[in-house]
């Protein structure tokens, strides 16, 4: 991988994982020293990430970490409903037996972690949740859909979602996962797509509720 691509990928991962606080100013010189590269790949990465909306141009050279707003979350979930819903539809047609079994096993493991409240159970729930939603793209059989959709699973408001859930919310989410997987197992694409829409709309409402309480 070229230096410019490596820098871009690493900086993007930092941004979507919340490594930097919103509004933090990122300067080319400091980033170049941090990544042990020249300013040129840093400048190119900043330009690309600015075009993606993850960074905002600063008055002087460098950029600011773009604050995340509720409307940004709504946009992400609207796109996820479309893309993951279509992924689930295709998954019901194309997923292999191994992929469906993985979905079922992941649901079972998440339910176990929640029931037992095992050490690091929230982290394990988030990891399982990522497996399920990534599999909607993987099992679709569409490389273009996979490439377009998986970036949406990286945004800060998607990573670590279970940290904001109350127990009743977790139970509801787990039941919705089961319905999605059941629809895929039955090879019913329309059911799978509608189940994804229900699941993601419910998740968006939780974010809205949290925001209104803050």
C-alpha positions, 0 to 999 in steps of 0.5 A: 500500500502506498504511503498516502493510502496508509496515512489516509486509512490510519487517519480515517480510522482515528476519526471514525473511532472518536480518537480525536474530540470534535473541534480538535485542530489537526495540523500538518506538521504535528500529524507528519511527525506522529505518522513519521511521514512528510507533509505531502501524504498528510495534506492529501489525506486531509483533503480527502477526509475534508471532502468526506465531511470528517474534517473541516478546513481550518483558517490556517493550514490543517483542519478541524475535526467535524462535530457530529450532529443529530442530523448527521446520525439521521442521514447515516441511518437513512442510508443504512436502512436503504443499503443494509435493507437491500443487503438483507434482501440479497442475503436471503437469496445468496448467503451460504449456509456457513454465513447464515450459521454464523449469524445465528451463532452470533445472535446466540452469543450476544444473548448469552453475554447479555443474560450473564452480564459477563466481563466486558459484555457491552464490548462483546455485544458491540463486536457481535452487532458489528458481525451481524451488520457486516454479514448483511453486506458480505452475504449479499454477494454484491461487492459494490454494496459491500464497499459502499455500505461498510463505511457507514458501520464505522461512524462514531454513533454506530460504534459502541451503540450498546453503551447507550442502551437500557436493558429493555432496549438491548432485549428489543435489539436482540429480538430484532436481530433474531427476526432479521436472521430468521427471515434470511434463514427462510430465504424471504428477502422482503421480510428481511428488508423490512426487519432491518428497517424496523431495527435501524429505525428503532436504533435511531429513535434511541439516539434521538432520545439520548440527545433530547435527554442531554 
